[in-house]
């Protein structure tokens, strides 16, 4: 999807169309962040992840709209429903990105993959008033790159056997998984294009990056054997991570951010009717060193307080107060579905009351937005000015 959050807001309010629009998290606060920007706003250099204060200076006339994740989820579900009419194999990679396996559907739709792509484009545009871009290829990674190259509102097909030639002139940053740090390392060795990675070979990249180097080489050659997984398979884990617009220094501020991520994970667990038996925490410092730790939980949980208690234990094991934190991630694994595990330290009535409380809280979040009701520790992260005052 093209500028998905903004496009949804424009579909909901047509007066925002053809104007510089910014969808931002916490727009009323000094530390708000750009989540999505219209192409009219991008002309001014505004990009996702940019501090909102910088975006305001670049384009004072921009219209700033707060995020509405409930609305975005509703539109994402409508997009998925349309895609499933074209293939049973639809994998929603995120709210605004999907992989569709069209193998064997040509006879059903009486059209080539390119023709089917045009039909999908017209359905999404006509029924939802949303723009999208589509990449067609024999592998997921090439299709994803083709879709990026087709933006905005384009369709690009890479024919089988042409993958290497298509990827060759593109800069390494175009490859999924190549972030700014990886690109910087590659550039220091004079490797600026995917053709350079094809030429340097698998062995050299593996020596430099380990197992990731081999994957990078295969992707640069257009080789990706991972299948499209239909949504019928329940997820084995739930995780949420966030790269902060500014590095976090204070221990309490970091723990408040962990609390926020634990609430996000817990809400998703309850939506799936799942409970976690393993908790993991990822911390990336400002110097890009990344540490991960996991622990087995004593009982399966879907409660943010229980998740936070374990996450703080993991955090205390690897926290280095001399370094700022750039990214945090909380993951819940070993999921058990439709189960109920009694806690010997709490009575059954207490656990039933907690269940009712969770249902009420989740209902409020769905109706009024995630930040409408949060724990006090999380509130210190989403509204730091109000806490300090």
Secondary structure, DSSP 8 states (H G I E B T S, - for coil): --SHHHHHHHHH-GGGTTS-EEEEETTTSTT-EEEEE-HHHHTTT--TT-BHHHHHHH-TT-EEEE--HHHHHHHHHHHHHHHTTT-S-EEEEETTEEEE--TT-HHHHTS-HHHHHHHHHHHHHHHH-----EEE-SSHHHHHHHHHHH-SS-EEE--TT-HHHHHHTSBGGGSTT--HHHHHHHHHTT--BHHHHHHH-HHHHHHHHTHHHHHHHHHHTT--------TTS--SEEEEEEEEEEEE--HHHHHHHHHHHHHHHHHHHHHHTEEEEEEEEEEEETT--EEEEEEEEEEEE--HHHHHHHHHHHHHHH--TTS-EEEEEEEEES-EES-----TTS-HHHHHHHHHHHHHHHHHHHHH-GGGS--HHHHHHHTHHHHH-
